[in-house]
Amino acid sequence: MLIVKVNIMSKTIDKHIISDDIHIYKVANSTRWVARFKIGSQWLAKTTKERIISKAKIKAIQLQSEYKMKIAHDKPTVLMYLIKCTRL
């Protein structure tokens, strides 16, 4: 029997906390920053597509605002799908 372990998660090499509910981080296999932000009680991670930290911080705040707006106006998002699945 052959067992193969696959590491799906990349190692975080740099992380900055913008606020209690918005963080950005960079992983070892990428040059771009990833935003991690909280919507309600759920954490979401989206790429900022930015290489410069100052632009990535602004984009992270914009992404959180965008997702809050989508939830408030019942626009379909992956987060809404996940919330519906957890309520079943």
Secondary structure, 3 states (H helix, E strand, C coil): CCCCCCCCCCCEEEEEEEECCEEEEEECCCCCCEEEEEECCEEEEEECCCCCHHHHHHHHHHHHHHHHHHHHCCCCCHHHHHHHHHHC
